[in-house]
């Protein structure tokens, strides 16, 4: 294993820390989000890109800040489904795989609960954890 030369880190850190540091304010957080947007545009899904680990690090810093400062109220499975449908520009008829339009309507209106099969299908469709719909 290569020895870490702390002198090099001490020299580089002041310039690096202006871009990459733990966010303590909304301004710091916004700066990291802009950096993440830029990294996503450059890197995409390329896990072998030289900056992929930087993108992962920035993502962890953003996530940690959001967990501590942007508490999200717990949404019901139906609320999450409605949100995801809106975000993806989907209508009830686009969810035929979970049931007829009548079944989907009953689910969205709270007259029927999602079953395990439907939850699994929705989790796959939207690439989210099944817990989102529970």
N, C-alpha and C positions, 0 to 999 in steps of 0.2 A: 504494500500500500504506500502510495506517495505521501511524503511528509507535507503538512500544510505550512506554508510560509506566511505567517501572520503579518509580516512587514508588507507583503504585496497586498494583502486584504486591507490593511490600515491605509495604504496609499489610495486604493481604488474605492473604498467604501463611501467617502464623502460624495463622490459623483454618483455612485449607484444608489445611495440612500435617498437622493432627491427624487428618484423614480420609483424605487422599490423599498417600502418600509411598512411597518404595521400601521394601519390607519387608526387614528384616535379621534378624528373629526369627520363630519360629513364631507368637508372639502377634500380631506385625504382619501376618503372612500370614493368620491366622484373621480378623483385623479386615477385611482386604481381601476375603476370601471372603464374609463376611457382607454387606459393601457390594455386592459383585457380585450376590449373591442378591436383595438388595433392588432393585437396578437392573433385573435381569432381570424381576422381578415387575412393576415399573412400566413398563418399556419394551417388553418382549417382543421382537418382530421388527421394530418400527417404526424403520427406519433414519433417519427424519426427525425423530425425537423430539429435543427440545433437549438431552437428556442422553446421546444415543447415543455421542457421541465420548468422554464420560467413561467409559461402559461399556467402550468399546474400550481406553481407556488403562488402566483397572483390570485388564482381561483380560490385557494385555501384561505388567503388573507381576506378576500372579499366575503367568503362564506362565514368566516369567524366573526367579522364585523357585523354582518347581517344577523347572525344568531344572537349577538349581544345587543344590537341597537334597533333592528327592524323586526320586532316580534310580529309574526303574522297570526291572526286569529285562525283557529282551527275551522276549516271549511268542511261541510258535509260532502259525502261522495257525490251527491247530485250537484252541489254547487261547483265542485271541482270539474265534473263532467260538462256542465254548462260553460264554464270558463274555457276549458280545453276546446270545446266545439267552436266557441267564438274565436279563439286564437287561431284555429285552423280553418276557419271559414266553413264549418260543416253545418248541415241541417239534419233534422231527424232522419230523413230518408238516406243519409249517408252512413247511418249506423245499423243497416239491415242485418249485419252479422250478429248483433246482440238481440235482435227480435224485430217483430213487425213494427210499422210506424206507430200503431196503436200501443204496443208494449213500450216503445221508447217514449211516447208521449206520457204514458202513465208513470214511467220512471222519472221523467223530468218534472212532472207535476206532483211528485211525492205520493202518488197513489199506489206505487209498487216499488219494492226494494230491489236493488241489484243482487243477482245471485252470484255464486262463485264462478260459474262459467263466464258470465258477462263481465265480471271484474277482471278475470284473466285476459279476456279478449280486449277489453279497453286498455288495460295496462300495456299489452303488446302494441296495440294500435297507436297509442300516444307515447310509447317508450317511457313510461313512468312506473314507479313501484305500485303494486296492487293496493298498498296501504292508502294511496291517494283516494280510493273509492270506498274505503271502509269507514 
